[in-house]
Amino acid sequence: MPRFTIAPEDAQGPFVVGIDVGSGGTRAAVYDAGAREVGGAKHKVLHSFTVADDGTSTIDADQVVAEIRTALGVVLGEPIPGPIAAIGVDTFASSLVAVDAAGDALTPCITYADTRCHAQVAALRERLDEDALHERTGSRLHSSYTTPRLAWMREEHPEIAGRAARYMALGEYAAHRLLGTAALGTASAAWAGMIDRRTGEYVPELLEAAGVEAEALGEPLDPDRALPVAGSPWPSSSRSSRTPCGCP
């Protein structure tokens, strides 16, 4: 039988920290070279989405960032038989946070389960060739994806859309807060439903339908691209002055 958890004294480096932000909580753990969880070096912070009868499904993005800090701080405080070589992060997909020019969230994180833009989905299906877009992006027009959400925000909350400098996925926002650089992975970008799978660029028709320029959305970063951590174009007073992530 394979062993998925191993005592620290038996673990083999290099060691990595895995951080998973799921629907029910934020979890961090240390893994060894054999992808085995190392002893007690793990921590989970429970959370739940805020839901309402109108289709709302959200969570406070800064709450999630605080959970990551907490989980990471606890894990790094446990006995680990070697240095941490890397940290990997994943979050639930199809998320959206509107961010102002100062780098602060204007909205909670809108989750994949939020259906308030259902009317915009129907309207976009009347205007656009959904089958052609599906072939290009791999996504149908659906309330989980970014184009109808941005159209909904522009129509229903113009005061927020008018102040928004960027629209970020949750993982992108967490990187912005923790590292000082907003980083959007290609997989997360694809889950927006707006990326042409052949070119890796945002589909112009969807940008137009959403009412935004490509600059308002994150540039997708391939895994082999180094992430510059030289400071964010959206500095925030909530960033730690001690360390980039605010952890020990």
Short mmCIF file of the C-alpha atoms (twelve columns), coordinates in Angstrom:
data_MODEL
# 
_entry.id   MODEL 
# 
loop_
_atom_site.group_PDB 
_atom_site.id 
_atom_site.type_symbol 
_atom_site.label_atom_id 
_atom_site.label_alt_id 
_atom_site.label_comp_id 
_atom_site.label_asym_id 
_atom_site.label_seq_id 
_atom_site.Cartn_x 
_atom_site.Cartn_y 
_atom_site.Cartn_z 
_atom_site.pdbx_PDB_model_num 
ATOM 1   C CA . MET A 1   0.000   0.000  0.000   1 
ATOM 2   C CA . PRO A 2   1.374   3.479  -0.812  1 
ATOM 3   C CA . ARG A 3   2.016   5.788  2.138   1 
ATOM 4   C CA . PHE A 4   0.516   9.253  1.715   1 
ATOM 5   C CA . THR A 5   1.601   10.556 5.139   1 
ATOM 6   C CA . ILE A 6   5.112   10.162 6.497   1 
ATOM 7   C CA . ALA A 7   6.863   10.994 9.759   1 
ATOM 8   C CA . PRO A 8   9.206   14.002 9.531   1 
ATOM 9   C CA . GLU A 9   12.258  11.870 10.321  1 
ATOM 10  C CA . ASP A 10  11.479  9.570  7.370   1 
ATOM 11  C CA . ALA A 11  10.634  12.291 4.845   1 
ATOM 12  C CA . GLN A 12  12.944  13.092 1.958   1 
ATOM 13  C CA . GLY A 13  13.572  16.558 0.501   1 
ATOM 14  C CA . PRO A 14  13.098  18.756 -1.323  1 
ATOM 15  C CA . PHE A 15  10.045  19.917 0.589   1 
ATOM 16  C CA . VAL A 16  7.177   22.016 -0.706  1 
ATOM 17  C CA . VAL A 17  4.158   23.691 0.846   1 
ATOM 18  C CA . GLY A 18  0.818   23.127 -0.839  1 
ATOM 19  C CA . ILE A 19  -1.982  25.632 -0.193  1 
ATOM 20  C CA . ASP A 20  -5.509  24.770 -1.284  1 
ATOM 21  C CA . VAL A 21  -8.376  27.278 -1.103  1 
ATOM 22  C CA . GLY A 22  -11.545 25.269 -1.515  1 
ATOM 23  C CA . SER A 23  -15.245 25.784 -1.021  1 
ATOM 24  C CA . GLY A 24  -15.085 24.693 2.612   1 
ATOM 25  C CA . GLY A 25  -11.803 26.094 3.814   1 
ATOM 26  C CA . THR A 26  -8.158  27.034 3.272   1 
ATOM 27  C CA . ARG A 27  -5.637  24.281 3.881   1 
ATOM 28  C CA . ALA A 28  -1.838  24.199 3.932   1 
ATOM 29  C CA . ALA A 29  0.468   21.206 4.282   1 
ATOM 30  C CA . VAL A 30  4.099   20.244 3.699   1 
ATOM 31  C CA . TYR A 31  4.969   17.493 1.206   1 
ATOM 32  C CA . ASP A 32  8.205   15.657 0.568   1 
ATOM 33  C CA . ALA A 33  9.849   14.503 -2.671  1 
ATOM 34  C CA . GLY A 34  7.503   11.528 -2.823  1 
ATOM 35  C CA . ALA A 35  4.403   13.767 -2.640  1 
ATOM 36  C CA . ARG A 36  3.735   12.485 0.876   1 
ATOM 37  C CA . GLU A 37  2.264   14.739 3.551   1 
ATOM 38  C CA . VAL A 38  4.884   15.335 6.214   1 
ATOM 39  C CA . GLY A 39  3.689   14.528 9.736   1 
ATOM 40  C CA . GLY A 40  1.790   17.234 11.552  1 
ATOM 41  C CA . ALA A 41  2.867   20.067 9.260   1 
ATOM 42  C CA . LYS A 42  -0.660  20.891 8.132   1 
ATOM 43  C CA . HIS A 43  -3.440  23.300 9.048   1 
ATOM 44  C CA . LYS A 44  -6.948  24.098 7.814   1 
ATOM 45  C CA . VAL A 45  -9.083  27.190 8.363   1 
ATOM 46  C CA . LEU A 46  -12.776 26.527 7.737   1 
ATOM 47  C CA . HIS A 47  -14.990 28.964 5.864   1 
ATOM 48  C CA . SER A 48  -18.273 29.071 3.982   1 
ATOM 49  C CA . PHE A 49  -19.756 31.110 1.157   1 
ATOM 50  C CA . THR A 50  -22.286 33.878 1.732   1 
ATOM 51  C CA . VAL A 51  -25.407 32.911 -0.218  1 
ATOM 52  C CA . ALA A 52  -28.806 34.479 -0.833  1 
ATOM 53  C CA . ASP A 53  -32.021 33.718 -2.687  1 
ATOM 54  C CA . ASP A 54  -31.100 36.093 -5.532  1 
ATOM 55  C CA . GLY A 55  -28.243 33.800 -6.571  1 
ATOM 56  C CA . THR A 56  -25.505 35.453 -4.523  1 
ATOM 57  C CA . SER A 57  -22.516 33.235 -3.697  1 
ATOM 58  C CA . THR A 58  -19.523 35.187 -2.401  1 
ATOM 59  C CA . ILE A 59  -16.692 35.157 0.114   1 
ATOM 60  C CA . ASP A 60  -14.569 38.017 1.428   1 
ATOM 61  C CA . ALA A 61  -11.334 37.939 -0.578  1 
ATOM 62  C CA . ASP A 62  -9.295  39.531 2.217   1 
ATOM 63  C CA . GLN A 63  -10.644 36.911 4.622   1 
ATOM 64  C CA . VAL A 64  -9.197  34.234 2.342   1 
ATOM 65  C CA . VAL A 65  -5.849  36.046 2.232   1 
ATOM 66  C CA . ALA A 66  -5.837  36.128 6.042   1 
ATOM 67  C CA . GLU A 67  -6.613  32.403 6.107   1 
ATOM 68  C CA . ILE A 68  -3.654  31.708 3.829   1 
ATOM 69  C CA . ARG A 69  -1.392  33.722 6.122   1 
ATOM 70  C CA . THR A 70  -2.674  31.841 9.164   1 
ATOM 71  C CA . ALA A 71  -2.365  28.378 7.626   1 
ATOM 72  C CA . LEU A 72  1.069   29.111 6.191   1 
ATOM 73  C CA . GLY A 73  2.305   30.543 9.482   1 
ATOM 74  C CA . VAL A 74  1.158   27.469 11.426  1 
ATOM 75  C CA . VAL A 75  2.706   25.045 8.934   1 
ATOM 76  C CA . LEU A 76  6.039   26.846 8.839   1 
ATOM 77  C CA . GLY A 77  6.100   26.774 12.638  1 
ATOM 78  C CA . GLU A 78  6.069   22.953 12.671  1 
ATOM 79  C CA . PRO A 79  9.273   20.856 12.676  1 
ATOM 80  C CA . ILE A 80  10.261  20.377 9.036   1 
ATOM 81  C CA . PRO A 81  13.377  18.288 8.266   1 
ATOM 82  C CA . GLY A 82  14.742  20.668 5.673   1 
ATOM 83  C CA . PRO A 83  14.232  23.989 3.877   1 
ATOM 84  C CA . ILE A 84  11.088  24.703 1.852   1 
ATOM 85  C CA . ALA A 85  11.986  24.711 -1.838  1 
ATOM 86  C CA . ALA A 86  8.668   25.978 -3.201  1 
ATOM 87  C CA . ILE A 87  5.092   26.938 -2.389  1 
ATOM 88  C CA . GLY A 88  2.179   25.988 -4.619  1 
ATOM 89  C CA . VAL A 89  -1.288  27.520 -4.430  1 
ATOM 90  C CA . ASP A 90  -4.608  26.572 -5.963  1 
ATOM 91  C CA . THR A 91  -8.068  28.021 -5.431  1 
ATOM 92  C CA . PHE A 92  -11.579 27.115 -6.527  1 
ATOM 93  C CA . ALA A 93  -12.033 28.125 -10.143 1 
ATOM 94  C CA . SER A 94  -14.212 30.739 -11.844 1 
ATOM 95  C CA . SER A 95  -13.821 33.524 -9.307  1 
ATOM 96  C CA . LEU A 96  -13.864 37.300 -9.690  1 
ATOM 97  C CA . VAL A 97  -12.815 40.255 -7.508  1 
ATOM 98  C CA . ALA A 98  -13.098 43.887 -8.629  1 
ATOM 99  C CA . VAL A 99  -10.062 45.887 -7.469  1 
ATOM 100 C CA . ASP A 100 -9.608  49.667 -7.385  1 
ATOM 101 C CA . ALA A 101 -6.553  51.691 -8.404  1 
ATOM 102 C CA . ALA A 102 -5.162  51.509 -4.856  1 
ATOM 103 C CA . GLY A 103 -5.205  47.717 -4.988  1 
ATOM 104 C CA . ASP A 104 -8.129  47.245 -2.612  1 
ATOM 105 C CA . ALA A 105 -11.085 44.957 -3.250  1 
ATOM 106 C CA . LEU A 106 -14.285 46.738 -4.239  1 
ATOM 107 C CA . THR A 107 -16.351 43.554 -4.084  1 
ATOM 108 C CA . PRO A 108 -16.292 40.239 -2.292  1 
ATOM 109 C CA . CYS A 109 -14.963 37.343 -4.339  1 
ATOM 110 C CA . ILE A 110 -17.802 36.228 -6.606  1 
ATOM 111 C CA . THR A 111 -17.655 32.418 -6.675  1 
ATOM 112 C CA . TYR A 112 -18.406 29.897 -9.403  1 
ATOM 113 C CA . ALA A 113 -21.831 29.285 -7.826  1 
ATOM 114 C CA . ASP A 114 -23.072 32.879 -8.146  1 
ATOM 115 C CA . THR A 115 -25.948 33.062 -10.653 1 
ATOM 116 C CA . ARG A 116 -26.955 36.730 -10.442 1 
ATOM 117 C CA . CYS A 117 -25.828 37.336 -14.036 1 
ATOM 118 C CA . HIS A 118 -28.313 34.847 -15.522 1 
ATOM 119 C CA . ALA A 119 -30.118 37.622 -17.439 1 
ATOM 120 C CA . GLN A 120 -26.833 38.725 -19.012 1 
ATOM 121 C CA . VAL A 121 -26.119 35.119 -20.035 1 
ATOM 122 C CA . ALA A 122 -29.424 35.011 -21.907 1 
ATOM 123 C CA . ALA A 123 -28.776 38.371 -23.572 1 
ATOM 124 C CA . LEU A 124 -25.264 37.361 -24.672 1 
ATOM 125 C CA . ARG A 125 -26.596 34.152 -26.211 1 
ATOM 126 C CA . GLU A 126 -28.811 36.305 -28.402 1 
ATOM 127 C CA . ARG A 127 -25.880 38.489 -29.543 1 
ATOM 128 C CA . LEU A 128 -22.984 36.061 -29.864 1 
ATOM 129 C CA . ASP A 129 -22.281 32.791 -31.651 1 
ATOM 130 C CA . GLU A 130 -22.025 30.513 -28.640 1 
ATOM 131 C CA . ASP A 131 -20.942 27.448 -30.615 1 
ATOM 132 C CA . ALA A 132 -18.084 29.344 -32.269 1 
ATOM 133 C CA . LEU A 133 -16.991 30.787 -28.935 1 
ATOM 134 C CA . HIS A 134 -17.131 27.334 -27.364 1 
ATOM 135 C CA . GLU A 135 -14.788 26.047 -30.051 1 
ATOM 136 C CA . ARG A 136 -12.360 28.906 -29.403 1 
ATOM 137 C CA . THR A 137 -12.443 29.048 -25.602 1 
ATOM 138 C CA . GLY A 138 -13.676 25.634 -24.488 1 
ATOM 139 C CA . SER A 139 -16.432 27.385 -22.523 1 
ATOM 140 C CA . ARG A 140 -20.130 27.974 -23.052 1 
ATOM 141 C CA . LEU A 141 -21.823 31.220 -22.061 1 
ATOM 142 C CA . HIS A 142 -22.633 30.523 -18.419 1 
ATOM 143 C CA . SER A 143 -23.125 32.391 -15.159 1 
ATOM 144 C CA . SER A 144 -19.894 30.884 -13.777 1 
ATOM 145 C CA . TYR A 145 -17.749 32.706 -16.339 1 
ATOM 146 C CA . THR A 146 -16.418 36.223 -16.462 1 
ATOM 147 C CA . THR A 147 -18.046 37.854 -19.516 1 
ATOM 148 C CA . PRO A 148 -21.656 37.809 -18.240 1 
ATOM 149 C CA . ARG A 149 -20.455 38.702 -14.749 1 
ATOM 150 C CA . LEU A 150 -18.698 41.815 -15.999 1 
ATOM 151 C CA . ALA A 151 -21.739 42.755 -18.086 1 
ATOM 152 C CA . TRP A 152 -23.908 42.290 -14.988 1 
ATOM 153 C CA . MET A 153 -21.599 44.438 -12.878 1 
ATOM 154 C CA . ARG A 154 -21.544 47.185 -15.507 1 
ATOM 155 C CA . GLU A 155 -25.350 47.168 -15.789 1 
ATOM 156 C CA . GLU A 156 -26.376 46.552 -12.177 1 
ATOM 157 C CA . HIS A 157 -23.500 48.170 -10.281 1 
ATOM 158 C CA . PRO A 158 -22.089 50.937 -12.504 1 
ATOM 159 C CA . GLU A 159 -20.613 52.719 -9.487  1 
ATOM 160 C CA . ILE A 160 -18.342 49.713 -8.859  1 
ATOM 161 C CA . ALA A 161 -17.506 49.192 -12.528 1 
ATOM 162 C CA . GLY A 162 -16.598 52.876 -12.779 1 
ATOM 163 C CA . ARG A 163 -14.075 52.580 -9.952  1 
ATOM 164 C CA . ALA A 164 -12.597 49.211 -10.920 1 
ATOM 165 C CA . ALA A 165 -9.022  49.317 -12.232 1 
ATOM 166 C CA . ARG A 166 -8.627  45.540 -12.453 1 
ATOM 167 C CA . TYR A 167 -10.702 42.399 -12.286 1 
ATOM 168 C CA . MET A 168 -8.838  39.512 -10.648 1 
ATOM 169 C CA . ALA A 169 -9.325  35.834 -9.992  1 
ATOM 170 C CA . LEU A 170 -9.081  34.908 -6.308  1 
ATOM 171 C CA . GLY A 171 -5.610  33.363 -6.612  1 
ATOM 172 C CA . GLU A 172 -4.421  36.413 -8.530  1 
ATOM 173 C CA . TYR A 173 -5.737  38.685 -5.782  1 
ATOM 174 C CA . ALA A 174 -4.062  36.551 -3.097  1 
ATOM 175 C CA . ALA A 175 -0.717  36.830 -4.911  1 
ATOM 176 C CA . HIS A 176 -1.206  40.592 -5.167  1 
ATOM 177 C CA . ARG A 177 -1.777  40.833 -1.411  1 
ATOM 178 C CA . LEU A 178 0.843   38.343 -0.275  1 
ATOM 179 C CA . LEU A 179 3.646   38.908 -2.787  1 
ATOM 180 C CA . GLY A 180 3.018   42.433 -3.990  1 
ATOM 181 C CA . THR A 181 2.524   41.194 -7.566  1 
ATOM 182 C CA . ALA A 182 -0.775  40.096 -9.097  1 
ATOM 183 C CA . ALA A 183 -0.097  36.731 -10.757 1 
ATOM 184 C CA . LEU A 184 -2.639  34.912 -12.937 1 
ATOM 185 C CA . GLY A 185 -1.820  31.372 -14.035 1 
ATOM 186 C CA . THR A 186 -2.914  30.123 -17.447 1 
ATOM 187 C CA . ALA A 187 -5.298  27.560 -15.941 1 
ATOM 188 C CA . SER A 188 -7.047  30.155 -13.815 1 
ATOM 189 C CA . ALA A 189 -7.218  32.538 -16.784 1 
ATOM 190 C CA . ALA A 190 -8.796  29.821 -18.923 1 
ATOM 191 C CA . TRP A 191 -11.501 29.333 -16.306 1 
ATOM 192 C CA . ALA A 192 -12.662 32.894 -17.017 1 
ATOM 193 C CA . GLY A 193 -14.024 31.536 -20.298 1 
ATOM 194 C CA . MET A 194 -12.506 34.425 -22.281 1 
ATOM 195 C CA . ILE A 195 -9.174  33.031 -23.530 1 
ATOM 196 C CA . ASP A 196 -8.666  31.843 -27.111 1 
ATOM 197 C CA . ARG A 197 -7.156  28.384 -26.662 1 
ATOM 198 C CA . ARG A 198 -4.981  28.750 -29.785 1 
ATOM 199 C CA . THR A 199 -3.475  32.160 -29.116 1 
ATOM 200 C CA . GLY A 200 -3.674  32.497 -25.332 1 
ATOM 201 C CA . GLU A 201 -5.185  35.973 -25.826 1 
ATOM 202 C CA . TYR A 202 -8.528  37.341 -24.667 1 
ATOM 203 C CA . VAL A 203 -11.249 37.006 -27.314 1 
ATOM 204 C CA . PRO A 204 -12.067 40.519 -28.639 1 
ATOM 205 C CA . GLU A 205 -15.803 39.847 -28.979 1 
ATOM 206 C CA . LEU A 206 -15.997 38.804 -25.327 1 
ATOM 207 C CA . LEU A 207 -14.037 41.848 -24.172 1 
ATOM 208 C CA . GLU A 208 -16.440 44.056 -26.089 1 
ATOM 209 C CA . ALA A 209 -19.457 42.228 -24.661 1 
ATOM 210 C CA . ALA A 210 -18.051 42.563 -21.147 1 
ATOM 211 C CA . GLY A 211 -17.298 46.251 -21.673 1 
ATOM 212 C CA . VAL A 212 -13.631 46.065 -20.628 1 
ATOM 213 C CA . GLU A 213 -10.189 46.320 -22.185 1 
ATOM 214 C CA . ALA A 214 -7.716  43.445 -21.951 1 
ATOM 215 C CA . GLU A 215 -5.580  45.579 -19.614 1 
ATOM 216 C CA . ALA A 216 -8.324  45.346 -16.989 1 
ATOM 217 C CA . LEU A 217 -7.780  41.588 -16.825 1 
ATOM 218 C CA . GLY A 218 -4.648  39.749 -15.762 1 
ATOM 219 C CA . GLU A 219 -1.977  38.627 -18.214 1 
ATOM 220 C CA . PRO A 220 -1.909  34.799 -18.154 1 
ATOM 221 C CA . LEU A 221 1.468   33.511 -16.924 1 
ATOM 222 C CA . ASP A 222 2.788   30.109 -17.965 1 
ATOM 223 C CA . PRO A 223 4.289   27.992 -15.143 1 
ATOM 224 C CA . ASP A 224 7.831   28.399 -16.485 1 
ATOM 225 C CA . ARG A 225 7.717   32.201 -16.290 1 
ATOM 226 C CA . ALA A 226 9.447   33.709 -13.280 1 
ATOM 227 C CA . LEU A 227 7.255   35.933 -11.153 1 
ATOM 228 C CA . PRO A 228 8.768   39.359 -10.448 1 
ATOM 229 C CA . VAL A 229 8.173   40.375 -6.843  1 
ATOM 230 C CA . ALA A 230 9.309   43.963 -7.128  1 
ATOM 231 C CA . GLY A 231 6.159   45.613 -5.843  1 
ATOM 232 C CA . SER A 232 2.628   45.807 -7.134  1 
ATOM 233 C CA . PRO A 233 1.230   48.504 -9.401  1 
ATOM 234 C CA . TRP A 234 -1.647  48.471 -6.893  1 
ATOM 235 C CA . PRO A 235 0.120   49.102 -3.545  1 
ATOM 236 C CA . SER A 236 -2.007  48.434 -0.501  1 
ATOM 237 C CA . SER A 237 -1.714  49.614 3.061   1 
ATOM 238 C CA . SER A 238 -2.807  46.175 4.286   1 
ATOM 239 C CA . ARG A 239 0.371   44.518 3.022   1 
ATOM 240 C CA . SER A 240 2.783   43.570 5.792   1 
ATOM 241 C CA . SER A 241 5.809   45.783 6.375   1 
ATOM 242 C CA . ARG A 242 7.768   42.849 7.853   1 
ATOM 243 C CA . THR A 243 7.641   40.143 5.207   1 
ATOM 244 C CA . PRO A 244 5.855   39.843 1.848   1 
ATOM 245 C CA . CYS A 245 3.286   37.348 3.128   1 
ATOM 246 C CA . GLY A 246 3.108   38.591 6.721   1 
ATOM 247 C CA . CYS A 247 4.182   35.167 8.041   1 
ATOM 248 C CA . PRO A 248 7.038   34.323 10.404  1 
# 
